[in-house]
């Protein structure tokens, strides 16, 4: 299934000079991972507490782009600068799930948006990442299949935040968007599980 994840190599190439500078400055992959998670939780809490000003949602698209950059950087630091560790693997997976949850749940309290559909979408997003990791347990590689992986979710939620932030009111259309997002997440779970089973070592 097509996914924005396929653009990752080009994105990494653009970030490689910055990654090199961070590595030479003593910044580790775990530093970047933890920073991205802490900033995500802080922004999620702020958006939750400031529901009176929807213009603050305009911060989210830029932050999601920055978070994708941080995620790419921590991966390159780990692989290309010999910083892989068991702790790093745990922090990377947990950090992504915690960050997604913190950044996307605030949509549940936007007037006109179905809290149930938002919660369902976030829960399925967590299951999506869990399915990707479980692939390792059965002898396959970590799965990143689409159509609604981490980068795709960032694009979808970032676009929605921009539309709501410029003053367009939520309503039936937003609930349709979240319903489609939930379906896309469910399809992603299926695709990752199927691919893992096909590629698992006997």
N, CA, C and O atoms as a DFTB+ gen file, in Angstrom:
808 C
 N C O
     1  1       0.837      -1.196       0.000
     2  2       0.000       0.000       0.000
     3  2       0.880       1.256       0.000
     4  3       1.871       1.300       0.729
     5  1       0.543       2.279      -0.799
     6  2       1.328       3.516      -0.818
     7  2       1.309       4.191       0.546
     8  3       0.313       4.147       1.267
     9  1       2.436       4.818       0.884
    10  2       2.542       5.528       2.158
    11  2       3.587       6.620       2.032
    12  3       4.538       6.497       1.261
    13  1       3.405       7.691       2.793
    14  2       4.396       8.763       2.815
    15  2       5.733       8.238       3.310
    16  3       6.775       8.840       3.051
    17  1       5.707       7.110       4.025
    18  2       6.929       6.515       4.562
    19  2       7.937       6.228       3.454
    20  3       9.141       6.198       3.705
    21  1       7.453       6.016       2.229
    22  2       8.353       5.719       1.113
    23  2       9.253       6.903       0.768
    24  3      10.274       6.733       0.101
    25  1       8.877       8.109       1.223
    26  2       9.683       9.307       0.966
    27  2      10.785       9.490       2.008
    28  3      11.576      10.429       1.921
    29  1      10.837       8.600       2.985
    30  2      11.763       8.762       4.105
    31  2      13.225       8.877       3.672
    32  3      13.934       9.722       4.217
    33  1      13.717       8.076       2.723
    34  2      15.131       8.200       2.335
    35  2      15.509       9.599       1.854
    36  3      16.583      10.098       2.189
    37  1      14.636      10.237       1.071
    38  2      14.923      11.596       0.600
    39  2      14.924      12.596       1.756
    40  3      15.756      13.501       1.821
    41  1      13.968      12.406       2.661
    42  2      13.869      13.282       3.826
    43  2      15.126      13.151       4.679
    44  3      15.655      14.149       5.170
    45  1      15.601      11.922       4.855
    46  2      16.800      11.692       5.643
    47  2      18.022      12.349       5.008
    48  3      18.879      12.890       5.707
    49  1      18.093      12.296       3.683
    50  2      19.237      12.896       2.991
    51  2      19.317      14.399       3.281
    52  3      20.408      14.947       3.438
    53  1      18.163      15.057       3.351
    54  2      18.144      16.489       3.645
    55  2      18.592      16.768       5.085
    56  3      19.185      17.808       5.371
    57  1      18.300      15.829       5.977
    58  2      18.603      16.034       7.392
    59  2      19.985      15.527       7.799
    60  3      20.415      15.753       8.930
    61  1      20.676      14.854       6.902
    62  2      21.957      14.238       7.266
    63  2      23.005      15.244       7.744
    64  3      23.713      14.945       8.706
    65  1      23.144      16.427       7.121
    66  2      24.123      17.389       7.654
    67  2      23.827      17.824       9.091
    68  3      24.740      17.946       9.907
    69  1      22.554      18.055       9.395
    70  2      22.182      18.424      10.769
    71  2      22.457      17.270      11.720
    72  3      22.941      17.479      12.832
    73  1      22.150      16.057      11.285
    74  2      22.404      14.872      12.114
    75  2      23.887      14.743      12.421
    76  3      24.263      14.417      13.547
    77  1      24.726      14.995      11.434
    78  2      26.176      14.929      11.617
    79  2      26.639      15.959      12.652
    80  3      27.487      15.672      13.497
    81  1      26.074      17.146      12.569
    82  2      26.450      18.199      13.515
    83  2      26.025      17.847      14.938
    84  3      26.763      18.095      15.892
    85  1      24.826      17.265      15.078
    86  2      24.347      16.874      16.406
    87  2      25.224      15.777      16.999
    88  3      25.568      15.815      18.181
    89  1      25.579      14.812      16.177
    90  2      26.416      13.712      16.659
    91  2      27.773      14.222      17.130
    92  3      28.280      13.787      18.164
    93  1      28.355      15.135      16.378
    94  2      29.655      15.693      16.763
    95  2      29.537      16.579      17.992
    96  3      30.516      16.797      18.705
    97  1      28.336      17.091      18.238
    98  2      28.110      17.914      19.416
    99  2      27.743      17.124      20.662
   100  3      27.481      17.706      21.715
   101  1      27.724      15.807      20.547
   102  2      27.454      14.957      21.702
   103  2      25.991      14.631      21.932
   104  3      25.645      14.046      22.958
   105  1      25.123      14.997      20.998
   106  2      23.697      14.676      21.124
   107  2      23.478      13.245      20.667
   108  3      23.924      12.858      19.588
   109  1      22.790      12.457      21.487
   110  2      22.554      11.055      21.157
   111  2      21.136      10.830      20.624
   112  3      20.265      11.693      20.738
   113  1      20.936       9.662      20.047
   114  2      19.614       9.301      19.536
   115  2      18.577       9.324      20.648
   116  3      17.451       9.775      20.439
   117  1      18.952       8.839      21.835
   118  2      18.005       8.810      22.950
   119  2      17.639      10.222      23.414
   120  3      16.507      10.465      23.829
   121  1      18.587      11.142      23.345
   122  2      18.279      12.540      23.680
   123  2      17.192      13.083      22.756
   124  3      16.246      13.729      23.205
   125  1      17.340      12.813      21.467
   126  2      16.380      13.308      20.481
   127  2      15.013      12.649      20.685
   128  3      13.982      13.320      20.638
   129  1      15.013      11.338      20.911
   130  2      13.752      10.611      21.103
   131  2      12.980      11.149      22.299
   132  3      11.782      11.418      22.204
   133  1      13.670      11.306      23.425
   134  2      13.017      11.801      24.638
   135  2      12.543      13.241      24.468
   136  3      11.466      13.600      24.942
   137  1      13.334      14.057      23.802
   138  2      12.949      15.459      23.585
   139  2      11.675      15.546      22.764
   140  3      10.776      16.323      23.083
   141  1      11.595      14.741      21.696
   142  2      10.412      14.753      20.838
   143  2       9.172      14.331      21.617
   144  3       8.099      14.908      21.441
   145  1       9.316      13.326      22.478
   146  2       8.182      12.838      23.262
   147  2       7.736      13.872      24.290
   148  3       6.540      14.121      24.440
   149  1       8.684      14.470      24.994
   150  2       8.341      15.463      26.010
   151  2       7.662      16.674      25.388
   152  3       6.674      17.177      25.922
   153  1       8.185      17.140      24.267
   154  2       7.586      18.281      23.587
   155  2       6.183      17.952      23.081
   156  3       5.295      18.803      23.114
   157  1       5.984      16.727      22.615
   158  2       4.669      16.313      22.123
   159  2       3.640      16.304      23.248
   160  3       2.523      16.793      23.079
   161  1       4.019      15.750      24.390
   162  2       3.104      15.704      25.542
   163  2       2.792      17.119      26.015
   164  3       1.646      17.433      26.336
   165  1       3.809      17.966      26.055
   166  2       3.598      19.343      26.507
   167  2       2.640      20.084      25.580
   168  3       1.743      20.784      26.047
   169  1       2.825      19.934      24.265
   170  2       1.937      20.600      23.317
   171  2       0.524      20.033      23.401
   172  3      -0.449      20.784      23.334
   173  1       0.404      18.715      23.547
   174  2      -0.916      18.103      23.672
   175  2      -1.673      18.620      24.877
   176  3      -2.868      18.903      24.792
   177  1      -0.977      18.746      26.008
   178  2      -1.614      19.270      27.217
   179  2      -2.025      20.728      27.030
   180  3      -3.101      21.138      27.464
   181  1      -1.169      21.498      26.388
   182  2      -1.475      22.919      26.161
   183  2      -2.701      23.073      25.273
   184  3      -3.571      23.899      25.552
   185  1      -2.778      22.279      24.199
   186  2      -3.937      22.348      23.314
   187  2      -5.210      21.922      24.035
   188  3      -6.288      22.454      23.770
   189  1      -5.083      20.966      24.943
   190  2      -6.241      20.498      25.705
   191  2      -6.749      21.576      26.655
   192  3      -7.957      21.750      26.820
   193  1      -5.833      22.290      27.271
   194  2      -6.208      23.313      28.241
   195  2      -6.666      24.619      27.588
   196  3      -7.319      25.441      28.230
   197  1      -6.322      24.807      26.309
   198  2      -6.655      26.059      25.631
   199  2      -7.640      25.819      24.481
   200  3      -7.453      26.324      23.374
   201  1      -8.675      25.051      24.758
   202  2      -9.664      24.755      23.714
   203  2     -10.464      25.991      23.313
   204  3     -11.170      25.974      22.305
   205  1     -10.356      27.064      24.100
   206  2     -11.095      28.281      23.783
   207  2     -10.520      29.008      22.565
   208  3     -11.194      29.842      21.962
   209  1      -9.282      28.692      22.209
   210  2      -8.640      29.374      21.086
   211  2      -8.211      28.343      20.046
   212  3      -7.133      27.756      20.142
   213  1      -9.068      28.134      19.055
   214  2      -8.769      27.124      18.041
   215  2      -7.615      27.527      17.136
   216  3      -7.073      26.685      16.420
   217  1      -7.230      28.799      17.155
   218  2      -6.101      29.228      16.328
   219  2      -4.807      28.546      16.752
   220  3      -3.862      28.445      15.969
   221  1      -4.771      28.078      18.000
   222  2      -3.579      27.384      18.465
   223  2      -3.353      26.076      17.711
   224  3      -2.238      25.556      17.685
   225  1      -4.407      25.547      17.101
   226  2      -4.257      24.327      16.308
   227  2      -3.316      24.539      15.126
   228  3      -2.781      23.579      14.572
   229  1      -3.118      25.792      14.746
   230  2      -2.217      26.084      13.632
   231  2      -0.766      25.745      13.973
   232  3       0.076      25.620      13.083
   233  1      -0.484      25.597      15.257
   234  2       0.867      25.204      15.676
   235  2       1.124      23.742      15.318
   236  3       2.258      23.355      15.034
   237  1       0.068      22.937      15.334
   238  2       0.229      21.495      15.204
   239  2       0.863      21.053      13.883
   240  3       1.760      20.211      13.919
   241  1       0.452      21.569      12.719
   242  2       1.085      21.104      11.473
   243  2       2.599      21.313      11.465
   244  3       3.350      20.421      11.070
   245  1       3.044      22.490      11.901
   246  2       4.482      22.760      11.934
   247  2       5.190      21.843      12.929
   248  3       6.292      21.359      12.670
   249  1       4.540      21.614      14.074
   250  2       5.164      20.751      15.076
   251  2       5.247      19.309      14.582
   252  3       6.250      18.633      14.811
   253  1       4.199      18.835      13.904
   254  2       4.227      17.466      13.398
   255  2       5.338      17.277      12.368
   256  3       5.974      16.224      12.310
   257  1       5.561      18.306      11.559
   258  2       6.665      18.231      10.594
   259  2       8.001      18.172      11.340
   260  3       8.879      17.381      10.995
   261  1       8.145      19.019      12.369
   262  2       9.378      19.019      13.158
   263  2       9.568      17.677      13.861
   264  3      10.689      17.183      13.983
   265  1       8.465      17.094      14.321
   266  2       8.564      15.794      14.998
   267  2       8.997      14.712      14.029
   268  3       9.789      13.844      14.395
   269  1       8.492      14.742      12.788
   270  2       8.937      13.763      11.796
   271  2      10.432      13.912      11.536
   272  3      11.138      12.923      11.340
   273  1      10.913      15.170      11.536
   274  2      12.340      15.401      11.345
   275  2      13.139      14.824      12.512
   276  3      14.181      14.202      12.308
   277  1      12.651      15.031      13.731
   278  2      13.328      14.490      14.908
   279  2      13.339      12.959      14.891
   280  3      14.327      12.332      15.273
   281  1      12.236      12.370      14.445
   282  2      12.178      10.912      14.354
   283  2      13.181      10.376      13.344
   284  3      13.808       9.339      13.560
   285  1      13.321      11.101      12.234
   286  2      14.297      10.674      11.227
   287  2      15.718      10.838      11.755
   288  3      16.583       9.998      11.508
   289  1      15.948      11.929      12.484
   290  2      17.282      12.190      13.016
   291  2      17.690      11.150      14.050
   292  3      18.826      10.675      14.033
   293  1      16.766      10.787      14.959
   294  2      17.158       9.810      15.977
   295  2      17.465       8.456      15.343
   296  3      18.337       7.728      15.815
   297  1      16.745       8.120      14.271
   298  2      17.038       6.874      13.574
   299  2      18.407       6.887      12.910
   300  3      19.137       5.897      12.956
   301  1      18.751       8.011      12.293
   302  2      20.058       8.109      11.638
   303  2      21.199       8.128      12.660
   304  3      22.256       7.543      12.426
   305  1      20.981       8.799      13.787
   306  2      21.994       8.792      14.835
   307  2      22.246       7.369      15.329
   308  3      23.387       6.973      15.568
   309  1      21.155       6.607      15.477
   310  2      21.296       5.237      15.968
   311  2      22.016       4.348      14.962
   312  3      22.915       3.588      15.324
   313  1      21.613       4.450      13.693
   314  2      22.170       3.542      12.690
   315  2      23.545       3.977      12.188
   316  3      24.464       3.165      12.082
   317  1      23.671       5.263      11.883
   318  2      24.872       5.734      11.203
   319  2      25.975       6.194      12.145
   320  3      27.116       6.380      11.720
   321  1      25.648       6.378      13.416
   322  2      26.638       6.825      14.383
   323  2      26.795       5.830      15.535
   324  3      27.219       6.183      16.635
   325  1      26.445       4.594      15.250
   326  2      26.680       3.486      16.188
   327  2      26.087       3.750      17.574
   328  3      26.742       3.538      18.594
   329  1      24.843       4.213      17.590
   330  2      24.181       4.520      18.858
   331  2      22.991       3.596      19.131
   332  3      22.157       3.898      19.985
   333  1      22.909       2.491      18.421
   334  2      21.811       1.559      18.672
   335  2      21.931       0.970      20.073
   336  3      23.024       0.656      20.543
   337  1      20.775       0.828      20.729
   338  2      20.756       0.212      22.058
   339  2      19.382      -0.380      22.313
   340  3      18.403      -0.015      21.661
   341  1      19.321      -1.293      23.265
   342  2      18.030      -1.873      23.637
   343  2      17.111      -0.804      24.217
   344  3      15.916      -0.766      23.920
   345  1      17.690       0.068      25.053
   346  2      16.898       1.161      25.634
   347  2      16.371       2.065      24.528
   348  3      15.218       2.493      24.574
   349  1      17.198       2.355      23.544
   350  2      16.775       3.212      22.442
   351  2      15.605       2.627      21.672
   352  3      14.692       3.348      21.272
   353  1      15.635       1.310      21.466
   354  2      14.542       0.650      20.744
   355  2      13.228       0.791      21.508
   356  3      12.179       1.042      20.915
   357  1      13.297       0.628      22.833
   358  2      12.095       0.758      23.663
   359  2      11.598       2.202      23.651
   360  3      10.407       2.452      23.468
   361  1      12.512       3.144      23.847
   362  2      12.123       4.551      23.867
   363  2      11.524       4.985      22.539
   364  3      10.576       5.769      22.508
   365  1      12.071       4.480      21.446
   366  2      11.586       4.861      20.117
   367  2      10.141       4.435      19.905
   368  3       9.313       5.228      19.458
   369  1       9.841       3.183      20.226
   370  2       8.486       2.671      20.017
   371  2       7.489       3.296      20.988
   372  3       6.404       3.712      20.582
   373  1       7.851       3.363      22.267
   374  2       6.946       3.953      23.249
   375  2       6.769       5.446      23.006
   376  3       5.672       5.984      23.162
   377  1       7.850       6.108      22.623
   378  2       7.782       7.545      22.378
   379  2       6.815       7.891      21.263
   380  3       6.072       8.868      21.357
   381  1       6.824       7.085      20.201
   382  2       5.908       7.336      19.083
   383  2       4.455       7.199      19.520
   384  3       3.616       8.029      19.169
   385  1       4.159       6.161      20.278
   386  2       2.781       5.916      20.708
   387  2       2.307       7.004      21.678
   388  3       1.194       7.517      21.560
   389  1       3.167       7.343      22.631
   390  2       2.809       8.379      23.605
   391  2       2.612       9.725      22.904
   392  3       1.667      10.453      23.204
   393  1       3.499      10.047      21.980
   394  2       3.416      11.325      21.270
   395  2       2.147      11.408      20.434
   396  3       1.437      12.413      20.473
   397  1       1.861      10.348      19.676
   398  2       0.640      10.339      18.863
   399  2      -0.597      10.536      19.732
   400  3      -1.480      11.329      19.404
   401  1      -0.650       9.814      20.828
   402  2      -1.809       9.903      21.720
   403  2      -1.967      11.314      22.278
   404  3      -3.069      11.861      22.304
   405  1      -0.857      11.899      22.722
   406  2      -0.905      13.235      23.314
   407  2      -1.305      14.304      22.305
   408  3      -2.021      15.247      22.643
   409  1      -0.846      14.157      21.070
   410  2      -1.099      15.189      20.059
   411  2      -2.466      15.073      19.398
   412  3      -3.025      16.076      18.954
   413  1      -3.012      13.857      19.329
   414  2      -4.249      13.655      18.573
   415  2      -5.501      13.614      19.437
   416  3      -6.585      13.938      18.953
   417  1      -5.381      13.226      20.695
   418  2      -6.561      13.180      21.566
   419  2      -7.212      14.552      21.786
   420  3      -8.429      14.605      21.965
   421  1      -6.466      15.662      21.781
   422  2      -7.125      16.963      21.962
   423  2      -8.224      17.251      20.950
   424  3      -9.098      18.075      21.218
   425  1      -8.205      16.591      19.787
   426  2      -9.280      16.794      18.815
   427  2     -10.631      16.333      19.381
   428  3     -11.682      16.777      18.918
   429  1     -10.599      15.452      20.372
   430  2     -11.836      14.920      20.940
   431  2     -12.659      15.973      21.655
   432  3     -13.864      15.796      21.835
   433  1     -12.027      17.072      22.069
   434  2     -12.773      18.097      22.792
   435  2     -13.029      19.330      21.934
   436  3     -13.475      20.357      22.447
   437  1     -12.757      19.243      20.653
   438  2     -13.104      20.333      19.742
   439  2     -14.609      20.278      19.495
   440  3     -15.112      19.226      19.100
   441  1     -15.341      21.356      19.708
   442  2     -16.794      21.354      19.498
   443  2     -17.155      20.898      18.084
   444  3     -16.601      21.382      17.097
   445  1     -18.096      19.960      18.012
   446  2     -18.534      19.460      16.718
   447  2     -17.835      18.200      16.266
   448  3     -18.226      17.599      15.265
   449  1     -16.799      17.785      16.993
   450  2     -16.055      16.579      16.644
   451  2     -16.489      15.442      17.567
   452  3     -16.631      15.637      18.774
   453  1     -16.697      14.261      17.000
   454  2     -17.102      13.097      17.789
   455  2     -15.919      12.583      18.607
   456  3     -14.923      12.119      18.051
   457  1     -16.037      12.669      19.927
   458  2     -14.968      12.197      20.801
   459  2     -14.754      10.700      20.642
   460  3     -13.628      10.215      20.743
   461  1     -15.838       9.968      20.392
   462  2     -15.733       8.515      20.231
   463  2     -14.909       8.168      18.996
   464  3     -14.064       7.274      19.042
   465  1     -15.154       8.870      17.895
   466  2     -14.405       8.581      16.665
   467  2     -12.934       8.950      16.820
   468  3     -12.060       8.250      16.307
   469  1     -12.658      10.047      17.525
   470  2     -11.265      10.420      17.762
   471  2     -10.571       9.356      18.608
   472  3      -9.464       8.924      18.285
   473  1     -11.225       8.935      19.691
   474  2     -10.648       7.916      20.564
   475  2     -10.431       6.609      19.804
   476  3      -9.414       5.940      19.989
   477  1     -11.391       6.247      18.947
   478  2     -11.256       5.027      18.160
   479  2     -10.070       5.119      17.214
   480  3      -9.297       4.170      17.083
   481  1      -9.929       6.261      16.556
   482  2      -8.815       6.447      15.623
   483  2      -7.480       6.371      16.338
   484  3      -6.546       5.739      15.845
   485  1      -7.382       7.013      17.501
   486  2      -6.141       6.985      18.267
   487  2      -5.834       5.568      18.750
   488  3      -4.685       5.130      18.698
   489  1      -6.857       4.851      19.218
   490  2      -6.654       3.477      19.678
   491  2      -6.168       2.584      18.538
   492  3      -5.263       1.770      18.725
   493  1      -6.769       2.738      17.361
   494  2      -6.345       1.948      16.203
   495  2      -4.937       2.334      15.761
   496  3      -4.183       1.490      15.276
   497  1      -4.580       3.611      15.927
   498  2      -3.219       4.042      15.596
   499  2      -2.203       3.343      16.498
   500  3      -1.143       2.919      16.038
   501  1      -2.534       3.228      17.778
   502  2      -1.661       2.514      18.713
   503  2      -1.544       1.047      18.301
   504  3      -0.452       0.480      18.329
   505  1      -2.658       0.438      17.921
   506  2      -2.647      -0.955      17.491
   507  2      -1.846      -1.135      16.203
   508  3      -1.227      -2.176      15.982
   509  1      -1.868      -0.106      15.360
   510  2      -1.086      -0.147      14.129
   511  2       0.397      -0.303      14.436
   512  3       1.081      -1.146      13.856
   513  1       0.885       0.527      15.361
   514  2       2.303       0.447      15.722
   515  2       2.612      -0.854      16.454
   516  3       3.690      -1.422      16.283
   517  1       1.670      -1.327      17.269
   518  2       1.870      -2.585      17.972
   519  2       1.997      -3.741      16.977
   520  3       2.827      -4.634      17.146
   521  1       1.170      -3.707      15.950
   522  2       1.235      -4.756      14.936
   523  2       2.577      -4.741      14.228
   524  3       3.147      -5.794      13.943
   525  1       3.083      -3.546      13.943
   526  2       4.386      -3.443      13.299
   527  2       5.493      -4.035      14.144
   528  3       6.407      -4.669      13.618
   529  1       5.420      -3.832      15.461
   530  2       6.448      -4.345      16.368
   531  2       6.302      -5.849      16.583
   532  3       7.299      -6.567      16.656
   533  1       5.061      -6.324      16.683
   534  2       4.825      -7.750      16.910
   535  2       5.414      -8.589      15.780
   536  3       5.748      -9.758      15.976
   537  1       5.539      -7.987      14.593
   538  2       6.136      -8.715      13.470
   539  2       7.508      -9.263      13.838
   540  3       7.876     -10.360      13.418
   541  1       8.271      -8.496      14.629
   542  2       9.604      -8.945      15.035
   543  2       9.501     -10.211      15.875
   544  3      10.335     -11.110      15.769
   545  1       8.464     -10.272      16.714
   546  2       8.300     -11.403      17.625
   547  2       8.085     -12.714      16.888
   548  3       8.435     -13.775      17.404
   549  1       7.513     -12.659      15.682
   550  2       7.260     -13.895      14.934
   551  2       8.327     -14.138      13.864
   552  3       8.169     -15.007      13.006
   553  1       9.410     -13.366      13.922
   554  2      10.522     -13.630      13.030
   555  2      10.552     -12.821      11.754
   556  3      11.352     -13.113      10.865
   557  1       9.708     -11.814      11.635
   558  2       9.700     -10.938      10.459
   559  2      10.374      -9.614      10.826
   560  3      10.710      -9.374      11.986
   561  1      10.564      -8.763       9.818
   562  2      11.118      -7.438      10.069
   563  2      10.023      -6.518      10.592
   564  3       8.837      -6.762      10.368
   565  1      10.423      -5.465      11.288
   566  2       9.472      -4.443      11.736
   567  2       8.707      -3.924      10.523
   568  3       9.308      -3.535       9.521
   569  1       7.358      -3.921      10.619
   570  2       6.531      -3.559       9.477
   571  2       6.133      -2.087       9.522
   572  3       5.763      -1.556      10.569
   573  1       6.219      -1.437       8.345
   574  2       5.839      -0.039       8.219
   575  2       4.820       0.162       7.101
   576  3       4.698       1.261       6.559
   577  1       4.094      -0.887       6.760
   578  2       3.143      -0.811       5.651
   579  2       2.057       0.237       5.906
   580  3       1.703       0.534       7.047
   581  1       1.538       0.789       4.792
   582  2       0.455       1.767       4.850
   583  2      -0.895       1.094       4.769
   584  3      -0.997      -0.126       4.896
   585  1      -1.940       1.891       4.556
   586  2      -1.902       3.282       4.070
   587  2      -1.933       4.356       5.157
   588  3      -1.996       5.540       4.829
   589  1      -1.889       3.982       6.448
   590  2      -2.071       4.994       7.494
   591  2      -1.038       4.807       8.594
   592  3      -1.369       4.607       9.762
   593  1       0.240       4.879       8.178
   594  2       1.324       4.787       9.133
   595  2       1.559       6.111       9.835
   596  3       0.756       7.038       9.723
   597  1       2.661       6.191      10.559
   598  2       2.948       7.367      11.388
   599  2       3.000       8.667      10.573
   600  3       2.411       9.674      10.966
   601  1       3.699       8.638       9.452
   602  2       3.821       9.844       8.630
   603  2       2.493      10.228       7.995
   604  3       2.169      11.410       7.878
   605  1       1.719       9.209       7.581
   606  2       0.413       9.475       6.980
   607  2      -0.541      10.091       7.997
   608  3      -1.315      10.990       7.670
   609  1      -0.477       9.598       9.238
   610  2      -1.314      10.174      10.302
   611  2      -0.929      11.618      10.565
   612  3      -1.793      12.471      10.768
   613  1       0.366      11.891      10.562
   614  2       0.820      13.259      10.797
   615  2       0.284      14.202       9.726
   616  3      -0.136      15.319      10.028
   617  1       0.300      13.750       8.476
   618  2      -0.215      14.586       7.393
   619  2      -1.718      14.810       7.553
   620  3      -2.204      15.929       7.387
   621  1      -2.451      13.743       7.875
   622  2      -3.905      13.846       8.009
   623  2      -4.293      14.758       9.169
   624  3      -5.119      15.655       9.001
   625  1      -3.709      14.538      10.336
   626  2      -4.051      15.351      11.505
   627  2      -3.537      16.773      11.364
   628  3      -4.182      17.717      11.819
   629  1      -2.383      16.930      10.740
   630  2      -1.856      18.271      10.535
   631  2      -2.745      19.087       9.611
   632  3      -2.994      20.267       9.858
   633  1      -3.224      18.452       8.543
   634  2      -4.126      19.140       7.611
   635  2      -5.433      19.511       8.299
   636  3      -5.944      20.617       8.125
   637  1      -5.972      18.575       9.084
   638  2      -7.215      18.843       9.795
   639  2      -7.041      19.977      10.800
   640  3      -7.919      20.828      10.942
   641  1      -5.908      19.985      11.496
   642  2      -5.638      21.051      12.463
   643  2      -5.564      22.402      11.763
   644  3      -6.052      23.403      12.289
   645  1      -4.957      22.436      10.580
   646  2      -4.855      23.688       9.836
   647  2      -6.237      24.195       9.429
   648  3      -6.542      25.378       9.581
   649  1      -7.061      23.297       8.915
   650  2      -8.402      23.684       8.462
   651  2      -9.228      24.219       9.630
   652  3      -9.902      25.241       9.501
   653  1      -9.175      23.528      10.767
   654  2      -9.929      23.987      11.940
   655  2      -9.317      25.266      12.513
   656  3     -10.029      26.138      13.011
   657  1      -8.004      25.363      12.437
   658  2      -7.331      26.518      12.996
   659  2      -7.613      27.818      12.266
   660  3      -7.575      28.890      12.870
   661  1      -7.899      27.734      10.962
   662  2      -8.180      28.963      10.214
   663  2      -9.638      29.387      10.337
   664  3     -10.059      30.377       9.739
   665  1     -10.409      28.623      11.123
   666  2     -11.761      29.070      11.445
   667  2     -12.897      28.276      10.847
   668  3     -14.059      28.603      11.089
   669  1     -12.605      27.240      10.070
   670  2     -13.684      26.416       9.512
   671  2     -14.262      25.554      10.629
   672  3     -13.524      24.867      11.335
   673  1     -15.562      25.592      10.784
   674  2     -16.210      24.892      11.894
   675  2     -16.254      23.378      11.664
   676  3     -16.453      22.894      10.550
   677  1     -16.061      22.662      12.762
   678  2     -16.186      21.202      12.708
   679  2     -17.655      20.835      12.598
   680  3     -18.532      21.623      12.949
   681  1     -17.911      19.647      12.113
   682  2     -19.287      19.175      11.956
   683  2     -19.297      17.781      11.387
   684  3     -18.414      16.974      11.679
   685  1     -20.284      17.499      10.582
   686  2     -20.404      16.173       9.990
   687  2     -19.162      15.808       9.196
   688  3     -18.715      14.661       9.229
   689  1     -18.605      16.774       8.483
   690  2     -17.442      16.478       7.635
   691  2     -16.244      15.990       8.455
   692  3     -15.510      15.107       8.013
   693  1     -16.044      16.566       9.653
   694  2     -14.922      16.122      10.473
   695  2     -15.138      14.702      10.979
   696  3     -14.189      13.925      11.087
   697  1     -16.376      14.367      11.285
   698  2     -16.658      13.012      11.739
   699  2     -16.472      12.003      10.607
   700  3     -16.046      10.872      10.840
   701  1     -16.790      12.414       9.393
   702  2     -16.529      11.548       8.239
   703  2     -15.028      11.336       8.073
   704  3     -14.577      10.228       7.784
   705  1     -14.256      12.415       8.258
   706  2     -12.794      12.312       8.153
   707  2     -12.250      11.329       9.179
   708  3     -11.407      10.493       8.853
   709  1     -12.724      11.423      10.417
   710  2     -12.231      10.526      11.453
   711  2     -12.697       9.089      11.215
   712  3     -11.964       8.145      11.510
   713  1     -13.891       8.920      10.692
   714  2     -14.359       7.578      10.368
   715  2     -13.476       6.949       9.289
   716  3     -13.120       5.773       9.374
   717  1     -13.129       7.737       8.283
   718  2     -12.249       7.245       7.224
   719  2     -10.849       6.957       7.765
   720  3     -10.196       5.996       7.359
   721  1     -10.404       7.813       8.693
   722  2      -9.094       7.589       9.305
   723  2      -9.077       6.282      10.094
   724  3      -8.100       5.535      10.047
   725  1     -10.155       6.014      10.814
   726  2     -10.249       4.763      11.566
   727  2     -10.236       3.558      10.633
   728  3      -9.587       2.551      10.917
   729  1     -10.955       3.666       9.516
   730  2     -10.955       2.573       8.533
   731  2      -9.568       2.373       7.936
   732  3      -9.123       1.242       7.744
   733  1      -8.883       3.486       7.641
   734  2      -7.533       3.393       7.080
   735  2      -6.568       2.756       8.083
   736  3      -5.688       1.982       7.706
   737  1      -6.745       3.091       9.365
   738  2      -5.904       2.496      10.401
   739  2      -6.167       0.992      10.520
   740  3      -5.234       0.203      10.668
   741  1      -7.431       0.606      10.456
   742  2      -7.772      -0.817      10.516
   743  2      -7.177      -1.567       9.327
   744  3      -6.675      -2.680       9.482
   745  1      -7.234      -0.964       8.147
   746  2      -6.647      -1.585       6.959
   747  2      -5.133      -1.710       7.108
   748  3      -4.538      -2.694       6.668
   749  1      -4.517      -0.710       7.730
   750  2      -3.071      -0.751       7.953
   751  2      -2.695      -1.891       8.885
   752  3      -1.698      -2.578       8.662
   753  1      -3.491      -2.092       9.932
   754  2      -3.258      -3.210      10.845
   755  2      -3.305      -4.530      10.079
   756  3      -2.447      -5.396      10.253
   757  1      -4.318      -4.667       9.231
   758  2      -4.455      -5.887       8.434
   759  2      -3.256      -6.078       7.513
   760  3      -2.707      -7.177       7.426
   761  1      -2.846      -5.006       6.824
   762  2      -1.726      -5.099       5.883
   763  2      -0.430      -5.462       6.595
   764  3       0.355      -6.264       6.090
   765  1      -0.205      -4.878       7.757
   766  2       1.027      -5.176       8.487
   767  2       1.039      -6.601       9.016
   768  3       2.063      -7.283       8.969
   769  1      -0.107      -7.042       9.519
   770  2      -0.190      -8.419      10.023
   771  2       0.004      -9.415       8.887
   772  3       0.728     -10.397       9.047
   773  1      -0.630      -9.177       7.748
   774  2      -0.494     -10.080       6.609
   775  2       0.941     -10.123       6.102
   776  3       1.473     -11.199       5.829
   777  1       1.569      -8.953       5.975
   778  2       2.948      -8.901       5.498
   779  2       3.893      -9.591       6.475
   780  3       4.834     -10.268       6.061
   781  1       3.642      -9.418       7.775
   782  2       4.488     -10.067       8.778
   783  2       4.387     -11.583       8.688
   784  3       5.392     -12.287       8.781
   785  1       3.170     -12.080       8.508
   786  2       2.980     -13.526       8.398
   787  2       3.649     -14.088       7.139
   788  3       4.189     -15.194       7.151
   789  1       3.604     -13.318       6.070
   790  2       4.215     -13.771       4.821
   791  2       5.738     -13.793       4.899
   792  3       6.391     -14.651       4.306
   793  1       6.294     -12.834       5.642
   794  2       7.740     -12.687       5.672
   795  2       8.396     -13.300       6.901
   796  3       9.618     -13.250       7.040
   797  1       7.600     -13.873       7.791
   798  2       8.167     -14.469       8.997
   799  2       9.028     -15.672       8.648
   800  3       8.701     -16.452       7.754
   801  1      10.134     -15.806       9.369
   802  2      11.002     -16.967       9.167
   803  2      10.356     -18.204       9.799
   804  3       9.792     -18.118      10.890
   805  1      10.437     -19.355       9.119
   806  2       9.838     -20.571       9.680
   807  2      10.572     -21.014      10.939
   808  3      10.205     -22.020      11.547
